[in-house]
Amino acid sequence: MTDYMYIGLTVTGPTDEVTRFREAVRGRNETGAEIIIDFSRLIPIPQEVTDPFTPQIQTDDHQVSYSPSWVERNWGASSNALYTEMLDDKDGMFSVQFDTPWDFPYPIIEKMVSSFPNLVFEGSAFDNLNSEFSWQEGDYAEAFGVDEDDEPAALENAAA
């Protein structure tokens, strides 16, 4: 298993839509500092989830097993975006790079794509095990393992 995924993301399109996207993903951390990409703005943590980051221990017949934390199950990574760096922020373009522990945040990227259909999303990702992939408009579904014929319905269902 990888330790970190290193992700580059570029979003382009009409200036007003890129601005709307930028505002939709911007958040604040526990100390009140602004963060560029806040996964909880895209897929909010329900109030009834008391500790979204800690794996749950389940006991059954004296056996202990660990289930993924809420964020792993719903965001695809074990935390919010880390070490986020703005690469380019201008009219019609928003480009960042960030890390996520353990895995690629497929549900977050799928939510971005489905929530902002007028924008073009391009990106690349690699991990410390030398696995890498890239995607761009029209082939991101392949990166997510969705058949081309099923692309619109599959992505709508994944984002729901």
Rosetta blueprint (number, residue, H / E / L):
1 M L
2 T L
3 D L
4 Y E
5 M E
6 Y E
7 I E
8 G E
9 L E
10 T E
11 V E
12 T E
13 G L
14 P L
15 T H
16 D H
17 E H
18 V H
19 T H
20 R H
21 F H
22 R H
23 E H
24 A H
25 V H
26 R L
27 G E
28 R E
29 N L
30 E L
31 T L
32 G L
33 A L
34 E E
35 I E
36 I L
37 I L
38 D L
39 F H
40 S H
41 R H
42 L H
43 I L
44 P L
45 I L
46 P L
47 Q L
48 E L
49 V L
50 T L
51 D L
52 P L
53 F L
54 T L
55 P L
56 Q E
57 I E
58 Q E
59 T E
60 D E
61 D L
62 H L
63 Q E
64 V E
65 S E
66 Y E
67 S E
68 P L
69 S L
70 W H
71 V H
72 E H
73 R H
74 N H
75 W H
76 G L
77 A L
78 S L
79 S L
80 N L
81 A L
82 L E
83 Y E
84 T E
85 E E
86 M E
87 L E
88 D E
89 D E
90 K E
91 D L
92 G L
93 M E
94 F E
95 S E
96 V E
97 Q E
98 F E
99 D E
100 T E
101 P E
102 W L
103 D L
104 F L
105 P L
106 Y H
107 P H
108 I H
109 I H
110 E H
111 K H
112 M H
113 V H
114 S H
115 S H
116 F L
117 P L
118 N L
119 L L
120 V E
121 F E
122 E E
123 G E
124 S E
125 A E
126 F E
127 D E
128 N L
129 L L
130 N L
131 S L
132 E E
133 F E
134 S E
135 W E
136 Q L
137 E L
138 G L
139 D L
140 Y H
141 A H
142 E H
143 A H
144 F L
145 G L
146 V L
147 D L
148 E L
149 D L
150 D L
151 E H
152 P H
153 A H
154 A H
155 L H
156 E H
157 N H
158 A H
159 A H
160 A L
